[in-house]
Amino acid sequence: MAGPVSVLSPLEHPPSRPRLTPLSLAVFPRLATAALDLVFPALCAVCEARLGPRRRDPLCGPCWDAIDRIEPPFCDHCGGPCATPGSAMSELDERGWGTGPRSEYPSSLEPVPHPLICARCAAEPPPYDYARSAAVYGGVMREAVHRFKFGGRRALARPLAELMVEQCGASLPDGIAAVVPVPLAGDRERERGFNQAALLAERIARRLDVPVRARWLARRRATRPQSDLPAAERLANVRGAFRATRAVAGSHVLLVDDVLTTGATLAECARSLRAAGAGRIGVLTVARVR
């Protein structure tokens, strides 16, 4: 009768195959990019110079650096740049407090940061709760958006979405349940081959770790391109052009688009979402007209 089978010691087991670490995984794309650049030199989508240090493919470092980013302070409602931030103390003064020495302020009314609202939004608040834009629409940013939308450079969605997160991510409120791209007219999307807002929304959603809900908002009818119309006609052009589903009820949604110009399209989208019961509505764009 055979004796008991001996158990192999850990040293006798064949060594396991090495696992790829995140670092090694990150090296491969860089090596592949460098190899391709040697054979097919990559050119910037805006200035057509060779990509080099600080590149954000397909934007070169100098073009990336030249983007006019929107920094605080900005209006909490529309996201527009503001000259100077407000303060809780100045608000207290407007309410009739703070007319005496500092020691006379109630201890519970110590100055604390509060949302800064521009004069325009104070007079006529937009139908969405807040808006953020990464950059001013002009110069390199204008050229990048044009190449993205009208030149078919889909690869620009990646650096533009990264810019949106880098500039605006920290100031976005918590609790966003879904990202909703502004829908493009069917014939225009077929002609262009894609919806630029949807490409941006997909990347934004991944960074925020929330789903994209493109079907929560749809176009009811085609409209003329807003860029072809003066500001006074843009509101009428998009009035009643969108329809939101009841699935949005109670949710905090983030509307994503490329450029905020007069805000007419985003405002009409927000009204539709609100009518369907959206709990909170935010707006995020790559750029805005100053």
Order of alpha helices (4+ residues) and beta strands (2+ residues): alpha-alpha-alpha-alpha-beta-alpha-alpha-beta-alpha-alpha-beta-alpha-beta-beta-alpha-beta
